[in-house]
Amino acid sequence: MTCVDIDKCDNELFLKRTPTSDRLLAESELRYPYEGSKTLMHVFDSFDDKALISELLNGMHAELPEKKTKKAK
């Protein structure tokens, strides 16, 4: 299973940087969603364009590694 890395903090949307997100959201600011986090792309008004959302999520899905399964204890 592959997951698109999305983080919502304080009613703000953040995405992991991938080649697709860098290309499609080049204007987005990099921020720390919470203390001690990695920088993520801050996205807040780019989601009115459904074609953009589709291209963004499909591209990120293809670029991110599959989620590692946890070993049973």
Secondary structure, DSSP 4 states (H G I P E B T S, - for coil): -B---EEEETTEEEE---HHHHHHTTTPEEE-SSTTPPPEEEESS-TT-HHHHHHHHHHHHHHSPBPPPPPP-
